[in-house]
Amino acid sequence: MGDTTPNYCPVYAPIFGALGCTSAIVFTCFGAAYGTAKAGTGLSAMGVLRPDLVMKAIVPIVMAGIIGIYGLVVSVLISDGLKQQMALFTGFIQLGAGLSVGLAGLAAGFAIGVVGDAGVRATAQQPRLFVGMILILIFAEVLGLYGLIVGLILNTKASGSDVQC
């Protein structure tokens, strides 16, 4: 009979870590780009009516850019743990870490873009809505932060595998 011992360190294991690294940066950048574009469109339209509020209303664009930083942080941390010989467990955990921050960042970027666009346009007509817009943007940004926290926790578990390759 053939060897029936499981192979915990297959040659393809690092691809999952690389996919996690890529997912973290790509999806968060998609979210950041969408949030920046959508909120920037609203800012441009608002700037025609109220150019004095443009610098105050740039907050959604800055918040959308921060989402990309979350993905960069996790992507760099995952890439630090990539090796040619690694456990399949480690690759799967790195993939999960990248997807958690990436998809959470994508959702947060979409939310920031939609709220930022409508919020800055509304602020141009009624400046008292600014605080409400900021609160909603904070709740949208926190979605990306949740993904960052989960990604960081998962990435710390990736190095704790008891399998030696």
Helices and strands as residue ranges (DSSP letters): H 13-49, G 51-53, G 56-58, H 59-80, H 88-125, G 127-129, H 130-158
